[in-house]
Amino acid sequence: MRRSTPDRYTVLIARTGGLPITLSINPGPVVLLMAIAAVSPMLWLGSRVSSLHRQNQELEDRNQALSQAADDVFKEIEELDSEISTLRERAGLTEAERAGVADDGPGASGSHQESSFLPRLRSQGGLNETLDAVDAFKAARAQLPSLISALNKQVKPALNETLAEEFAEADAKPSIRPVKASLEISSPFGIRRNPFGFGYEFHNGIDFAGPVGTPIYSTAPGKVKKAEWGKGYGYYVVIDHGYGYETLYAHLSKFKVDQGDAVDRSDVVGLLGNTGRSTGPHLHYSVYEDGEGVDPEDYLD
């Protein structure tokens, strides 16, 4: 037979000189309270361990993200530094100028720093001290002010000056036809038969045959160096465009400019004529580069 468990327990507490105290106890709630008391610390400890594990995982994820961010910033800085070095060369800076740029940032003493902010050494070694993620990210960010200073204070001004100079030189190059009418070239540059007799001669330009009075245009900006009469050229104009370029317009019937005038590309400098050594109305057009006559057809747009 199974023994039945009593629903209640009776406890007698004896007292000296008095009646005993009788307590009737239900064992169920007591056991439950004891179980709760035993389990609660375990539940709290488990919750605390889980919370600490979660915080540790979050810190690891954050450090990993910072390390990746620092790595990305370093890569961007290396690329930016390389581009700045290329721009320095493009700007035509000397080796001494490329070697450094004034550092006006924190701790600057007026000296110059190396142009390469991230050393590119093929052979490396020695003891190392690994940076944690936060310090690595700060170190990466700290490189940016020096690069920005180099870009704004040294590279940009020099590059702008170089580009302006290159634009001015390109603009000085004769690049359009000296006549806008559809005039054909009647005599090209080079050796040709002498139109006034026997033998051959070197023709230092090209001829455009056309009606007298046809407008003649400057083929690049410049300053009128000559506007005068010459025995062979008749009325002619020479324009100095700078950077070694000069152009000549000969056999004109009339001047539209005077010596010393500044002209722009496409300004009228004279009218086509038949003056000087000429067999008929035409423009003789010559281009000189550093004092040497070159084929004007190579400069026609």
Summary of the structure (lengths in Angstrom):
residues: 301
radius of gyration: 47.1
end to end distance: 121.8
largest distance: 166.4
contacts: 800
relative contact order: 0.09
helix: 37%
strand: 28%
